[in-house]
Amino acid sequence: MIRSKRSTLAVLGALAAGALAAMPALAQQAQETAVKFQLDWRFEGPAALFLWPAARGYFKAEKLDVSVDAGNGSGATVTRVASGAYDMGFADLAALMEFHANNPTAPNKPVAVMMVYNNTPAAVLSLKKTGIKTPRDLAGKKLGAPVFDAGRKAWPIFDKANGVGRVEWVGMDPSLRETMLARGDVDAITGFTFTSLLSLEARGVKAEDVSVLPYPQYGVKLYGNAIIVGEEFLKKNPEAVRGFLRAFTKGAKEVIADPKAAIDVLKQRDGLINTALEERRLRLAISTAVATADARAEGFGAVQPPRLALMATQVADAFNTKARIAPEAVWSAAYLPAAAERNIFGAAGK
């Protein structure tokens, strides 16, 4: 009986000691704000911009417990943040504008709080053998893209800026877009430069055989992808959002300075990626969408009100939205780090 009591006391003592030892970790977890974050696409090169600060502990340093999930398109990311399934996300600003205009009474409409792709990566890509060298060469041609593709949806803006005229659109699943161009089923496609160009190479098409007409170089000055936050999360956790943007900015500076190291972190998340390919994709994303001349002029993460207002008008017209778009409803600069912290373009990629 005495031995039994002693054994019981010993077990209870051990449990108590274990509980006491675990208390600091539990207290730390209680202090952290959980953030569910969804990307716009798969774990490809640009995803390293978000995985790097997570791996380096920058989110943890801001008392954030951030989980990053892959996505399947900006429109879906906007919808999932609006539904509350995710707290924050990475999505095309045009898709966010469209959601606001078509769902004016929806609760928890997401808000963009940091611009990452200062210029849309959308472009028209064709094989040089088709003879397409300028936008006007696309007149009467067969163009392919998924119906939700950012470049296809913004086509009326590109058309108006360049006077292209009538084209024939062919819809397809994203996985077939580059295949159909390589086979000659369509004359050209719209897509993000750093996605479609490398996907064409993966299908045996040499880069020097591809003609690329980037939207920003042909009069379409749309903003691209931004970090978005659900309205309710933003109201309840403003400091968490500020901390997230500080950590992201710190990480983005390091990713721009050393894309190769950033891809090593991406490889840890998805061991099946082609590291050389994804490093090239990341470098392309940085040069064509992140560290652009416009971003350097406006400041990383920020937008210019006149340009934002023009985009709101263009998107409403091109997307034929139910209501007009109020720029102040889709964008807030109130949570951005100080301008000095956002001065991240000093280092060139290695």
Protein Blocks (a to p, Z undefined) as FASTA:
>chain_A
ZZmmmmmmmmmmmmmmmmmmmmmmmmmmmmpccdddddfbdcdfklmmmmmmmmnommmm
nopacdddddebjklmmmmmmnomambdcddfklmmmmmmmmmmbghiacdfbdfblpac
bdcdddfklopabfklmgopacdddfklmklmmmmmmmmmnonopcddddddfklmmmmm
mnopafbdcddfklmmmmmmmnopafklpccddfklnopacdfddddddfklmmmmmmlm
mmmmmmmmmmmmmmmmmmmlmmmmmmmmmmmbcfklmmmmmmmmmmmmmmgmklmmnogh
iacfklmmmmmmmmmmmnopabdcdfklmpcfklgccfklmmmklpccZZ
